[in-house]
């Protein structure tokens, strides 16, 4: 109601305090049973408007790679760019998607801070998200999980296969060189290198006898 309205009555001191309290609650995390949200900090505003690195710039997608010097960053870099290309509407700035990710999804892919903002984020990004990445049985056994259309799922699988193939071949070459430092190496096939290693093992064991 406008102050010029003759029915207007200014809020009491208690009402002003209540309004101030609820404005703070917007920043304060809440907990209900097993579900909780973070308490927002000034760093969240910096993240929205002034992202400091690649991971923060594309943080609205979800999980990303923090160490830009790692082999994992180089492997996942094209996937993040492809996800961003599909997820971000051409007219929408990334800072707004990061804003929705903070105030709607609590900077998470599993929590909801504000249902309307969360739903708006999902609508704008078409539900595309970088869920997780990890290594399983070895440091080159890369596993990637994304919410994305089929062609991006295929890209993720291709990156996994390429990363595994290169890592396994490197491991086999190191084992071959330990037995025969002068061995001729032909890259490109895990099976060929495994066969070469097996034959070297047999030759080495025969000589020992």
LOLUMLO-343398 format. One record per atom (N, C-alpha, C): residue number from 1; x negated, z negated, y. Coordinates in pm, 1 decimal. Example, Ala and Ser with C-alpha at 12.3 -4.5 7.8 and 13.67 -1.06 7.14 Angstrom:
<sites>
  num        c1        c3        c2
    1   -1319.0    -780.0    -569.0
    1   -1230.0    -780.0    -450.0
    1   -1320.0    -780.0    -330.0
    2   -1285.0    -708.0    -225.0
    2   -1367.0    -714.0    -106.0
    2   -1290.0    -787.0       3.0
</sites>
This chain:
<sites>
  num        c1        c3        c2
    1     -84.9       0.0    -119.4
    1       0.0       0.0       0.0
    1     -88.8       0.0     124.9
    2     -53.6      84.4     222.6
    2    -132.2      93.2     344.2
    2    -115.1     -32.3     429.5
    3    -222.9     -63.2     501.7
    3    -216.8    -182.1     586.6
    3    -117.5    -165.8     700.8
    4     -90.6     -43.0     739.8
    4       3.7     -19.2     849.6
    4     148.7     -44.6     807.2
    5     171.3     -52.2     676.0
    5     306.7     -77.8     627.2
    5     347.8    -219.7     662.8
    6     469.9    -236.8     710.9
    6     513.5    -368.8     756.2
    6     533.6    -467.3     641.6
    7     539.5    -414.0     516.0
    7     553.0    -502.1     399.6
    7     417.1    -543.3     341.0
    8     311.0    -492.0     402.5
    8     176.3    -521.7     350.0
    8     137.9    -666.3     376.6
    9      84.7    -729.3     270.5
    9      29.3    -864.0     286.0
    9    -112.8    -861.2     232.5
   10    -209.2    -908.6     307.6
   10    -348.6    -903.9     262.2
   10    -367.8    -990.1     137.2
   11    -458.4    -948.0      47.8
   11    -482.7   -1025.8     -73.5
   11    -543.6   -1161.0     -40.9
   12    -508.9   -1259.4    -121.5
   12    -563.8   -1392.4    -102.2
   12    -709.0   -1395.6    -149.7
   13    -777.0   -1504.6    -116.4
   13    -917.7   -1519.8    -158.9
   13    -927.3   -1518.2    -311.7
   14    -831.4   -1582.3    -379.9
   14    -831.6   -1585.2    -526.2
   14    -813.7   -1445.1    -584.0
   15    -725.0   -1366.6    -522.4
   15    -701.9   -1229.9    -569.7
   15    -826.8   -1143.3    -549.9
   16    -897.2   -1165.4    -438.2
   16   -1021.2   -1091.1    -414.5
   16   -1126.7   -1126.6    -519.7
   17   -1135.7   -1255.6    -554.8
   17   -1231.5   -1298.4    -657.2
   17   -1197.8   -1237.7    -792.9
   18   -1066.9   -1231.7    -823.2
   18   -1023.9   -1172.1    -950.5
   18   -1061.1   -1025.0    -956.7
   19   -1040.6    -953.7    -844.8
   19   -1076.1    -811.4    -839.1
   19   -1226.5    -792.7    -857.2
   20   -1304.5    -881.0    -792.5
   20   -1449.9    -874.2    -805.6
   20   -1492.8    -901.8    -949.4
   21   -1425.1    -996.7   -1012.6
   21   -1458.2   -1032.2   -1152.2
   21   -1439.6    -912.4   -1243.0
   22   -1327.8    -841.1   -1226.5
   22   -1301.2    -726.5   -1312.7
   22   -1395.6    -610.2   -1284.5
   23   -1444.8    -599.7   -1161.5
   23   -1543.6    -495.1   -1134.1
   23   -1673.5    -525.3   -1207.3
   24   -1708.9    -655.1   -1220.0
   24   -1827.6    -692.7   -1296.5
   24   -1806.0    -670.7   -1445.2
   25   -1682.4    -692.4   -1492.2
   25   -1653.2    -671.4   -1634.1
   25   -1673.5    -526.1   -1674.6
   26   -1659.7    -436.4   -1577.7
   26   -1682.0    -294.9   -1607.3
   26   -1826.9    -271.1   -1649.8
   27   -1918.0    -355.5   -1598.3
   27   -2060.2    -343.1   -1632.2
   27   -2098.2    -432.4   -1748.8
   28   -2023.7    -538.7   -1769.1
   28   -2059.2    -635.1   -1872.3
   28   -2012.2    -588.5   -2010.0
   29   -2098.6    -607.8   -2110.5
   29   -2061.6    -571.7   -2246.5
   29   -1952.7    -663.7   -2300.8
   30   -1877.7    -613.9   -2396.5
   30   -1770.5    -692.9   -2456.4
   30   -1785.5    -694.1   -2607.7
   31   -1732.5    -797.6   -2668.6
   31   -1742.0    -810.6   -2814.0
   31   -1606.4    -850.1   -2869.4
   32   -1566.9    -775.6   -2972.4
   32   -1441.0    -806.0   -3039.7
   32   -1460.8    -785.1   -3190.1
   33   -1475.8    -894.9   -3263.0
   33   -1502.6    -886.4   -3406.8
   33   -1637.5    -822.7   -3432.5
   34   -1638.2    -716.7   -3513.6
   34   -1761.6    -646.9   -3546.7
   34   -1799.8    -543.8   -3440.5
   35   -1710.5    -521.0   -3344.0
   35   -1733.3    -418.1   -3243.3
   35   -1784.1    -481.8   -3114.0
   36   -1888.8    -424.0   -3057.9
   36   -1940.0    -475.2   -2930.8
   36   -1992.4    -358.8   -2847.2
   37   -1999.7    -378.4   -2716.5
   37   -2056.9    -279.4   -2625.6
   37   -2169.8    -344.1   -2546.9
   38   -2259.0    -260.1   -2495.1
   38   -2373.9    -308.0   -2420.1
   38   -2333.5    -354.0   -2280.7
   39   -2415.9    -441.8   -2224.0
   39   -2404.3    -472.8   -2082.6
   39   -2483.7    -366.6   -2007.4
   40   -2418.8    -295.7   -1915.8
   40   -2486.3    -188.4   -1844.5
   40   -2588.0    -244.8   -1745.7
   41   -2695.5    -168.9   -1724.5
   41   -2802.7    -210.3   -1635.1
   41   -2828.8     -99.6   -1533.8
   42   -2910.6    -130.7   -1432.5
   42   -2943.0     -29.2   -1332.6
   42   -3018.2      87.4   -1395.0
   43   -3088.5      58.8   -1506.2
   43   -3158.8     165.2   -1576.1
   43   -3065.7     272.2   -1629.4
   44   -2939.6     235.4   -1654.8
   44   -2842.5     333.4   -1701.6
   44   -2808.4     433.5   -1591.5
   45   -2805.5     386.2   -1466.6
   45   -2780.9     477.9   -1355.0
   45   -2899.3     572.0   -1335.5
   46   -3021.7     518.0   -1350.1
   46   -3139.9     604.2   -1341.1
   46   -3136.5     710.0   -1449.5
   47   -3096.6     668.0   -1572.1
   47   -3086.3     760.5   -1684.8
   47   -2987.3     872.6   -1654.3
   48   -2876.5     839.1   -1588.7
   48   -2774.1     939.2   -1558.5
   48   -2823.3    1040.6   -1455.9
   49   -2879.2     991.1   -1344.7
   49   -2911.4    1079.2   -1232.8
   49   -3057.6    1123.9   -1228.7
   50   -3149.1    1043.5   -1286.8
   50   -3290.8    1078.5   -1282.4
   50   -3356.0    1057.7   -1419.1
   51   -3318.9    1139.8   -1518.6
   51   -3379.0    1124.3   -1651.5
   51   -3530.8    1142.5   -1645.0
   52   -3601.5    1055.6   -1716.2
   52   -3747.9    1055.5   -1702.4
   52   -3818.2    1149.9   -1798.5
   53   -3751.0    1194.0   -1903.9
   53   -3817.9    1281.1   -2000.0
   53   -3715.7    1368.1   -2073.1
   54   -3764.1    1445.2   -2169.3
   54   -3681.2    1537.7   -2245.8
   54   -3569.4    1464.0   -2318.7
   55   -3603.6    1351.0   -2381.0
   55   -3505.1    1275.9   -2459.1
   55   -3390.3    1226.0   -2371.7
   56   -3420.0    1178.7   -2251.8
   56   -3314.4    1131.2   -2162.0
   56   -3234.9    1247.3   -2103.0
   57   -3301.0    1356.7   -2074.9
   57   -3231.4    1472.3   -2017.3
   57   -3118.5    1519.1   -2108.7
   58   -3147.3    1520.2   -2240.0
   58   -3047.6    1564.2   -2337.0
   58   -2988.5    1446.0   -2413.6
   59   -2994.9    1327.9   -2353.9
   59   -2950.0    1206.6   -2421.1
   59   -2802.8    1204.9   -2455.5
   60   -2723.0    1280.9   -2382.3
   60   -2578.3    1281.7   -2409.9
   60   -2546.7    1337.5   -2548.5
   61   -2642.1    1409.9   -2608.4
   61   -2620.2    1466.0   -2741.9
   61   -2629.2    1359.1   -2850.7
   62   -2696.9    1248.6   -2819.8
   62   -2713.8    1143.1   -2919.5
   62   -2860.5    1120.3   -2950.7
   63   -2892.6    1110.8   -3078.8
   63   -3029.4    1084.3   -3121.0
   63   -3122.2    1196.7   -3078.3
   64   -3240.1    1160.7   -3031.1
   64   -3339.1    1261.0   -2995.7
   64   -3478.0    1208.7   -3029.9
   65   -3580.2    1286.8   -2996.0
   65   -3718.0    1249.8   -3027.5
   65   -3784.5    1200.4   -2900.4
   66   -3844.8    1082.4   -2906.7
   66   -3903.4    1021.8   -2787.8
   66   -4048.3    1061.0   -2766.2
   67   -4125.3    1074.2   -2873.9
   67   -4267.7    1106.1   -2860.5
   67   -4287.9    1257.1   -2852.8
   68   -4311.8    1306.5   -2732.8
   68   -4322.8    1450.5   -2713.6
   68   -4452.9    1508.0   -2767.9
   69   -4544.9    1422.4   -2811.2
   69   -4670.2    1469.9   -2870.0
   69   -4663.7    1478.7   -3022.0
   70   -4552.2    1439.2   -3080.3
   70   -4542.2    1435.2   -3225.7
   70   -4504.0    1570.7   -3283.5
   71   -4536.4    1589.7   -3412.5
   71   -4499.5    1713.6   -3481.8
   71   -4347.8    1722.4   -3497.1
   72   -4282.1    1607.7   -3499.7
   72   -4136.2    1607.2   -3513.7
   72   -4069.4    1660.8   -3387.3
   73   -4124.4    1628.2   -3272.6
   73   -4070.9    1679.6   -3146.7
   73   -4078.6    1832.5   -3144.2
   74   -4194.4    1885.5   -3185.3
   74   -4211.8    2030.9   -3185.4
   74   -4114.7    2098.3   -3282.5
   75   -4086.7    2030.4   -3394.1
   75   -3994.8    2087.7   -3493.5
   75   -3850.1    2082.3   -3445.2
   76   -3811.8    1973.4   -3378.3
   76   -3672.3    1953.2   -3338.9
   76   -3638.5    2010.2   -3201.6
   77   -3739.8    2043.5   -3124.3
   77   -3720.8    2094.5   -2988.2
   77   -3621.2    2210.8   -2981.1
   78   -3638.9    2316.6   -3061.5
   78   -3542.7    2428.7   -3052.1
   78   -3400.6    2391.5   -3092.1
   79   -3386.1    2294.7   -3183.5
   79   -3252.9    2251.7   -3225.4
   79   -3181.5    2181.3   -3110.7
   80   -3252.2    2093.6   -3039.3
   80   -3191.1    2022.6   -2925.8
   80   -3146.3    2121.6   -2819.2
   81   -3230.1    2221.3   -2789.1
   81   -3193.8    2321.5   -2688.7
   81   -3071.1    2401.8   -2732.9
   82   -3066.0    2434.0   -2862.0
   82   -2951.7    2509.7   -2914.0
   82   -2823.9    2426.6   -2909.0
   83   -2833.6    2297.6   -2942.5
   83   -2717.5    2208.9   -2935.2
   83   -2667.8    2197.6   -2791.0
   84   -2762.0    2183.7   -2697.9
   84   -2725.6    2173.2   -2557.1
   84   -2657.9    2301.3   -2508.1
   85   -2708.3    2415.9   -2552.4
   85   -2650.0    2543.9   -2511.2
   85   -2504.2    2555.5   -2554.6
   86   -2475.5    2507.1   -2675.8
   86   -2338.8    2514.6   -2728.3
   86   -2249.5    2403.6   -2672.1
   87   -2307.3    2285.7   -2647.6
   87   -2226.9    2168.8   -2610.7
   87   -2191.4    2164.3   -2462.4
   88   -2283.9    2204.7   -2375.5
   88   -2262.2    2187.9   -2231.0
   88   -2185.0    2306.5   -2172.6
   89   -2067.7    2281.5   -2115.5
   89   -1997.5    2389.8   -2044.9
   89   -2084.6    2442.1   -1930.5
   90   -2080.9    2571.3   -1906.2
   90   -2168.6    2630.8   -1804.4
   90   -2144.0    2571.9   -1665.4
   91   -2022.0    2529.7   -1637.3
   91   -1989.1    2478.6   -1504.7
   91   -2018.0    2329.7   -1490.1
   92   -2050.8    2263.0   -1600.0
   92   -2063.5    2116.0   -1598.4
   92   -2209.5    2072.7   -1591.0
   93   -2247.3    1993.6   -1490.0
   93   -2385.7    1944.3   -1482.2
   93   -2414.3    1841.2   -1591.0
   94   -2538.4    1834.4   -1634.3
   94   -2574.8    1739.8   -1741.5
   94   -2558.6    1594.8   -1697.0
   95   -2578.4    1568.0   -1567.2
   95   -2566.2    1428.7   -1523.2
   95   -2424.5    1376.1   -1549.9
   96   -2323.9    1465.7   -1540.0
   96   -2187.0    1421.8   -1564.3
   96   -2166.2    1391.9   -1712.7
   97   -2228.2    1469.7   -1801.4
   97   -2218.6    1442.7   -1944.8
   97   -2290.9    1313.2   -1979.9
   98   -2404.4    1287.6   -1912.0
   98   -2474.4    1160.0   -1934.1
   98   -2390.0    1043.8   -1881.9
   99   -2321.9    1065.8   -1768.7
   99   -2230.9     963.6   -1714.8
   99   -2122.4     929.7   -1816.5
  100   -2059.7    1031.8   -1874.8
  100   -1956.0    1008.5   -1975.5
  100   -2013.2     941.4   -2098.7
  101   -2136.6     977.8   -2132.3
  101   -2200.9     919.1   -2250.4
  101   -2226.6     769.6   -2230.7
  102   -2257.5     730.4   -2107.2
  102   -2282.5     588.3   -2077.4
  102   -2150.8     512.2   -2064.8
  103   -2062.6     557.6   -1977.2
  103   -1941.9     482.0   -1945.3
  103   -1827.6     507.3   -2043.4
  104   -1835.7     614.7   -2117.9
  104   -1732.5     641.9   -2217.2
  104   -1774.0     603.3   -2357.8
  105   -1898.8     640.2   -2394.9
  105   -1945.1     618.9   -2532.8
  105   -2054.0     513.7   -2545.0
  106   -2083.4     442.4   -2434.5
  106   -2178.9     330.6   -2439.1
  106   -2317.1     376.0   -2485.3
  107   -2354.7     499.2   -2452.0
  107   -2484.4     557.5   -2491.0
  107   -2503.0     552.0   -2641.9
  108   -2397.5     582.9   -2713.6
  108   -2397.7     574.4   -2859.0
  108   -2311.2     685.7   -2916.1
  109   -2333.3     718.3   -3043.5
  109   -2245.9     815.5   -3109.7
  109   -2141.5     745.4   -3195.8
  110   -2141.7     612.0   -3197.4
  110   -2046.8     537.3   -3280.7
  110   -1959.5     440.0   -3201.0
  111   -2002.0     402.1   -3079.5
  111   -1924.5     304.6   -3002.0
  111   -1837.3     374.6   -2898.1
  112   -1734.0     305.5   -2855.1
  112   -1645.8     354.8   -2748.9
  112   -1634.7     245.5   -2643.6
  113   -1674.2     277.6   -2520.6
  113   -1664.5     180.2   -2412.3
  113   -1534.3     199.1   -2334.9
  114   -1501.2     324.3   -2311.4
  114   -1377.4     358.4   -2241.8
  114   -1316.1     478.4   -2313.7
  115   -1196.7     460.9   -2369.0
  115   -1137.6     563.0   -2454.9
  115   -1115.3     695.0   -2381.1
  116   -1067.3     690.1   -2257.0
  116   -1039.5     814.7   -2184.6
  116   -1167.7     891.6   -2155.3
  117   -1270.2     820.9   -2109.8
  117   -1397.1     888.2   -2079.6
  117   -1463.2     938.4   -2207.8
  118   -1450.4     860.0   -2314.6
  118   -1504.9     901.1   -2444.4
  118   -1437.5    1029.6   -2492.7
  119   -1305.8    1035.1   -2482.5
  119   -1232.5    1154.3   -2525.8
  119   -1266.3    1275.0   -2438.5
  120   -1287.6    1250.5   -2309.6
  120   -1324.7    1359.9   -2219.8
  120   -1462.1    1415.5   -2257.4
  121   -1555.2    1325.1   -2290.1
  121   -1688.2    1369.8   -2332.2
  121   -1678.3    1456.9   -2457.9
  122   -1601.6    1411.7   -2555.6
  122   -1586.3    1487.5   -2679.7
  122   -1519.2    1623.3   -2654.4
  123   -1424.6    1625.3   -2561.6
  123   -1356.1    1750.5   -2531.0
  123   -1451.6    1849.6   -2465.0
  124   -1530.3    1801.9   -2368.7
  124   -1622.5    1890.9   -2296.8
  124   -1734.0    1942.9   -2387.9
  125   -1785.2    1855.5   -2474.6
  125   -1897.8    1894.2   -2561.3
  125   -1852.5    1953.3   -2694.4
  126   -1720.8    1961.5   -2714.1
  126   -1662.8    2015.5   -2838.5
  126   -1704.4    1932.6   -2961.0
  127   -1736.2    1805.6   -2937.7
  127   -1772.4    1716.3   -3047.6
  127   -1912.0    1737.5   -3102.5
  128   -1991.0    1823.4   -3038.2
  128   -2127.5    1852.0   -3085.4
  128   -2217.5    1732.4   -3055.1
  129   -2294.0    1689.9   -3154.7
  129   -2382.4    1574.1   -3136.9
  129   -2500.8    1580.9   -3233.2
  130   -2611.1    1524.4   -3188.8
  130   -2730.2    1509.1   -3272.5
  130   -2721.5    1368.6   -3331.8
  131   -2677.7    1359.2   -3457.2
  131   -2647.2    1229.5   -3517.2
  131   -2773.1    1150.7   -3551.1
  132   -2865.1    1213.3   -3622.8
  132   -2982.8    1139.3   -3668.6
  132   -3087.4    1235.4   -3724.0
  133   -3211.2    1188.2   -3728.2
  133   -3316.0    1257.6   -3801.1
  133   -3408.3    1151.2   -3859.7
  134   -3467.5    1180.9   -3973.3
  134   -3556.5    1086.0   -4039.2
  134   -3638.0    1159.9   -4145.1
  135   -3736.8    1091.8   -4199.7
  135   -3809.3    1144.1   -4315.7
  135   -3776.2    1055.2   -4434.1
  136   -3773.6    1113.9   -4554.2
  136   -3731.9    1037.2   -4670.0
  136   -3847.2    1008.8   -4766.3
  137   -3878.6    1103.3   -4855.3
  137   -3976.7    1075.6   -4959.9
  137   -4120.2    1092.6   -4912.4
  138   -4139.8    1169.6   -4807.1
  138   -4273.7    1188.9   -4751.2
  138   -4260.4    1219.5   -4602.8
  139   -4371.7    1220.8   -4530.6
  139   -4363.7    1241.7   -4386.2
  139   -4325.3    1384.4   -4349.4
  140   -4324.6    1474.2   -4446.9
  140   -4281.3    1611.3   -4418.8
  140   -4143.1    1641.4   -4477.4
  141   -4081.5    1542.5   -4540.0
  141   -3946.7    1559.3   -4596.5
  141   -3844.7    1522.9   -4489.3
  142   -3826.7    1614.2   -4395.5
  142   -3742.8    1590.1   -4278.1
  142   -3594.7    1607.8   -4311.1
  143   -3513.0    1510.8   -4267.3
  143   -3367.8    1518.6   -4286.1
  143   -3300.7    1512.9   -4148.7
  144   -3215.7    1611.3   -4121.7
  144   -3149.0    1622.5   -3992.1
  144   -2998.2    1618.7   -4011.1
  145   -2930.0    1541.8   -3926.0
  145   -2784.0    1533.8   -3932.5
  145   -2726.1    1564.3   -3794.4
  146   -2640.4    1665.4   -3788.1
  146   -2576.9    1702.3   -3661.1
  146   -2428.4    1728.0   -3682.2
  147   -2349.9    1704.3   -3575.7
  147   -2211.6    1751.2   -3570.7
  147   -2216.1    1881.4   -3490.9
  148   -2194.8    1993.4   -3558.5
  148   -2211.3    2120.3   -3490.0
  148   -2149.1    2233.6   -3570.8
  149   -2129.0    2350.4   -3507.3
  149   -2079.5    2466.3   -3581.0
  149   -2176.1    2507.8   -3692.1
  150   -2127.8    2593.8   -3780.5
  150   -2205.6    2631.0   -3899.9
  150   -2340.6    2692.6   -3865.9
  151   -2345.8    2776.8   -3761.5
  151   -2473.8    2842.3   -3731.9
  151   -2580.0    2742.4   -3685.2
  152   -2538.1    2631.9   -3623.2
  152   -2634.2    2527.8   -3585.1
  152   -2671.2    2441.2   -3705.1
  153   -2577.4    2423.8   -3796.7
  153   -2609.6    2355.1   -3922.2
  153   -2715.2    2434.8   -3999.0
  154   -2701.0    2567.9   -3997.4
  154   -2798.0    2654.3   -4064.4
  154   -2935.1    2644.4   -3997.7
  155   -2935.8    2634.6   -3866.5
  155   -3062.3    2618.1   -3794.2
  155   -3130.5    2488.3   -3833.5
  156   -3051.7    2380.6   -3841.5
  156   -3106.7    2250.9   -3882.4
  156   -3166.0    2259.2   -4023.1
  157   -3095.7    2326.3   -4114.7
  157   -3145.3    2341.4   -4251.8
  157   -3273.5    2424.1   -4255.2
  158   -3280.4    2529.3   -4173.5
  158   -3400.2    2613.1   -4167.8
  158   -3520.7    2533.1   -4117.4
  159   -3497.5    2446.4   -4018.4
  159   -3605.9    2362.1   -3966.3
  159   -3653.4    2264.7   -4073.8
  160   -3558.5    2204.4   -4145.8
  160   -3594.2    2114.6   -4255.9
  160   -3679.6    2186.7   -4359.7
  161   -3636.5    2304.9   -4402.2
  161   -3707.6    2379.7   -4506.0
  161   -3846.7    2422.5   -4459.9
  162   -3855.8    2470.3   -4336.7
  162   -3984.5    2513.5   -4281.1
  162   -4080.5    2395.6   -4269.7
  163   -4028.9    2281.6   -4223.1
  163   -4112.9    2163.0   -4205.6
  163   -4163.5    2112.7   -4341.0
  164   -4073.9    2111.9   -4439.6
  164   -4113.3    2068.7   -4574.1
  164   -4216.2    2163.6   -4633.4
  165   -4190.9    2294.1   -4622.1
  165   -4280.9    2392.7   -4681.3
  165   -4421.5    2381.1   -4622.4
  166   -4429.7    2372.0   -4490.5
  166   -4561.0    2363.5   -4425.6
  166   -4631.3    2233.2   -4462.9
  167   -4557.4    2123.0   -4464.5
  167   -4617.3    1994.4   -4497.5
  167   -4665.4    1987.1   -4641.0
  168   -4584.6    2037.5   -4732.8
  168   -4622.5    2036.8   -4874.4
  168   -4741.6    2127.6   -4900.6
  169   -4743.9    2244.5   -4836.0
  169   -4857.9    2334.0   -4852.6
  169   -4986.6    2270.2   -4799.7
  170   -4976.7    2203.6   -4685.1
  170   -5094.3    2135.6   -4629.2
  170   -5145.9    2029.3   -4724.7
  171   -5054.6    1953.5   -4785.0
  171   -5091.8    1850.2   -4881.7
  171   -5161.7    1911.1   -5003.0
  172   -5107.9    2021.4   -5054.8
  172   -5167.2    2087.6   -5171.4
  172   -5305.4    2143.8   -5138.8
  173   -5320.5    2203.5   -5021.6
  173   -5450.1    2258.5   -4981.6
  173   -5555.0    2148.2   -4973.2
  174   -5518.7    2033.6   -4919.1
  174   -5612.5    1920.8   -4911.7
  174   -5655.4    1875.9   -5051.4
  175   -5560.9    1873.0   -5145.0
  175   -5594.2    1834.5   -5282.9
  175   -5683.8    1938.6   -5349.5
  176   -5657.3    2066.1   -5322.2
  176   -5740.6    2173.6   -5378.0
  176   -5882.5    2165.2   -5323.2
  177   -5895.2    2142.2   -5193.2
  177   -6026.3    2135.3   -5129.5
  177   -6107.2    2014.9   -5177.4
  178   -6039.0    1909.0   -5216.8
  178   -6110.4    1793.0   -5271.4
  178   -6180.6    1828.2   -5402.1
  179   -6117.2    1914.6   -5480.9
  179   -6175.4    1955.9   -5608.2
  179   -6276.7    2067.5   -5588.5
  180   -6239.6    2166.3   -5507.1
  180   -6327.8    2280.7   -5482.2
  180   -6325.5    2315.0   -5333.6
  181   -6424.0    2263.8   -5258.9
  181   -6428.2    2289.9   -5114.1
  181   -6435.4    2437.3   -5078.3
  182   -6482.0    2520.9   -5169.4
  182   -6497.2    2664.0   -5141.9
  182   -6380.7    2747.2   -5194.4
  183   -6276.0    2681.0   -5238.6
  183   -6162.3    2753.7   -5295.6
  183   -6097.2    2844.0   -5191.7
  184   -6056.1    2962.0   -5236.1
  184   -5986.8    3056.4   -5148.9
  184   -5839.5    3016.7   -5140.8
  185   -5789.2    3007.1   -5018.6
  185   -5651.1    2961.7   -4997.4
  185   -5564.8    3075.1   -4942.5
  186   -5451.7    3097.1   -5006.1
  186   -5351.4    3191.3   -4955.4
  186   -5224.8    3111.9   -4924.7
  187   -5195.7    3098.5   -4796.1
  187   -5079.0    3022.6   -4753.5
  187   -4950.7    3103.5   -4775.3
  188   -4838.9    3032.3   -4777.5
  188   -4709.9    3099.3   -4781.3
  188   -4622.4    3063.6   -4898.9
  189   -4679.6    3005.1   -5006.1
  189   -4600.6    2974.0   -5124.9
  189   -4642.8    2839.8   -5183.3
  190   -4548.0    2747.9   -5192.7
  190   -4575.8    2618.1   -5255.6
  190   -4607.8    2638.3   -5403.3
  191   -4529.2    2723.1   -5469.7
  191   -4547.2    2745.0   -5613.6
  191   -4686.5    2799.5   -5644.6
  192   -4732.9    2893.6   -5562.8
  192   -4865.9    2950.9   -5586.5
  192   -4975.4    2846.1   -5570.3
  193   -4963.2    2762.5   -5468.0
  193   -5063.3    2659.0   -5445.3
  193   -5057.8    2551.9   -5554.2
  194   -4937.0    2518.1   -5601.1
  194   -4924.5    2421.6   -5711.0
  194   -4990.6    2475.5   -5837.9
  195   -4972.8    2603.8   -5863.7
  195   -5034.4    2666.3   -5981.2
  195   -5186.2    2667.9   -5967.0
  196   -5234.7    2697.8   -5846.0
  196   -5379.0    2698.2   -5821.1
  196   -5438.5    2559.0   -5841.6
  197   -5368.6    2455.9   -5796.4
  197   -5415.3    2319.1   -5813.2
  197   -5415.9    2280.5   -5961.0
  198   -5311.6    2319.2   -6031.5
  198   -5302.1    2288.3   -6174.5
  198   -5417.1    2352.3   -6252.2
  199   -5450.5    2478.0   -6220.8
  199   -5559.9    2546.4   -6288.4
  199   -5694.1    2482.6   -6255.4
  200   -5710.4    2440.3   -6130.7
  200   -5834.7    2371.3   -6091.9
  200   -5849.2    2239.2   -6165.2
  201   -5737.9    2166.4   -6179.0
  201   -5739.3    2039.4   -6253.3
  201   -5782.5    2061.6   -6397.2
  202   -5729.2    2164.6   -6459.3
  202   -5764.0    2194.2   -6598.0
  202   -5912.1    2228.1   -6610.8
  203   -5961.1    2311.6   -6519.5
  203   -6103.6    2351.0   -6520.6
  203   -6193.2    2230.8   -6498.7
  204   -6156.2    2145.2   -6406.4
  204   -6236.2    2025.9   -6374.3
  204   -6239.7    1929.3   -6491.6
  205   -6124.6    1909.9   -6556.5
  205   -6117.8    1820.3   -6670.9
  205   -6194.9    1875.3   -6789.9
  206   -6193.3    2006.9   -6807.8
  206   -6268.0    2069.9   -6916.3
  206   -6417.4    2050.3   -6897.3
  207   -6465.3    2066.0   -6772.9
  207   -6608.4    2049.2   -6744.3
  207   -6652.8    1904.3   -6767.8
  208   -6565.4    1808.7   -6737.7
  208   -6598.1    1668.2   -6756.4
  208   -6618.5    1635.9   -6904.6
  209   -6541.1    1700.4   -6989.6
  209   -6555.0    1677.3   -7134.5
  209   -6684.8    1734.4   -7186.2
</sites>
